[in-house]
Amino acid sequence: MKEENINFEKAMQELEKIAEELESEDLDLDTSVKKFEQGMELSKKCNEILNNAEKKITILINGNEEKFDVNNEE
């Protein structure tokens, strides 16, 4: 799966599907390795999405704190 614009929820669904396939099916080694690689790429994408969301939230919170800080006398 090479989707650059995949959202978090879709990536998590795909990860769950891959995990189930790896756990339940009798896959040959090559297929298992390919599934594992796909899972690692999706995991990286999820981590990237979460990190970006965290940065945005931090910026919003810090920006709002500066705006509404009654003790800030600059």
C-alpha positions as CSV (number, residue, x, y, z in Angstrom):
1,M,0.0,0.0,0.0
2,K,1.6,3.2,-1.2
3,E,-0.9,5.9,-0.3
4,E,0.7,9.1,0.8
5,N,-2.6,10.8,1.7
6,I,-4.0,7.9,3.8
7,N,-5.8,9.0,7.0
8,F,-5.1,7.6,10.4
9,E,-8.2,5.6,10.7
10,K,-7.7,3.9,7.3
11,A,-4.1,3.1,8.2
12,M,-5.1,1.6,11.5
13,Q,-7.7,-0.6,9.8
14,E,-5.1,-1.8,7.3
15,L,-2.7,-2.5,10.2
16,E,-5.3,-4.6,12.0
17,K,-6.1,-6.5,8.8
18,I,-2.4,-7.3,8.3
19,A,-2.0,-8.3,11.9
20,E,-4.9,-10.7,11.6
21,E,-3.5,-12.2,8.4
22,L,-0.1,-12.7,9.9
23,E,-1.6,-14.3,13.0
24,S,-4.2,-16.5,11.5
25,E,-3.3,-17.5,7.9
26,D,-0.7,-20.1,6.9
27,L,1.4,-17.7,4.8
28,D,4.6,-18.6,3.1
29,L,7.8,-16.7,4.2
30,D,7.9,-14.3,1.3
31,T,4.2,-13.3,1.8
32,S,4.7,-12.9,5.6
33,V,7.8,-10.7,5.0
34,K,5.8,-8.5,2.5
35,K,2.9,-8.2,4.9
36,F,5.3,-7.3,7.7
37,E,6.9,-4.6,5.5
38,Q,3.5,-3.2,4.7
39,G,2.7,-3.1,8.4
40,M,5.9,-1.3,9.2
41,E,5.2,1.4,6.6
42,L,1.7,1.9,7.9
43,S,3.0,2.1,11.4
44,K,5.4,4.8,10.4
45,K,2.6,6.7,8.6
46,C,0.4,6.5,11.7
47,N,3.3,7.7,13.9
48,E,3.9,10.6,11.5
49,I,0.2,11.6,11.5
50,L,0.1,11.5,15.3
51,N,3.3,13.5,15.6
52,N,1.9,16.2,13.3
53,A,-1.4,16.3,15.2
54,E,0.5,16.7,18.5
55,K,2.6,19.6,17.0
56,K,-0.6,21.3,15.8
57,I,-2.2,20.9,19.2
58,T,0.9,22.3,21.0
59,I,1.0,25.3,18.7
60,L,-2.7,26.0,19.2
61,I,-2.4,25.6,23.0
62,N,0.7,27.7,23.2
63,G,-0.8,30.4,21.0
64,N,-3.9,30.6,23.0
65,E,-2.0,30.7,26.3
66,E,-0.1,33.7,25.0
67,K,-3.3,35.4,23.8
68,F,-5.2,34.9,27.0
69,D,-2.5,35.2,29.6
70,V,-3.8,38.1,31.8
71,N,-0.4,38.4,33.5
72,N,1.5,38.9,30.2
73,E,2.3,42.6,30.1
74,E,4.4,42.9,26.9
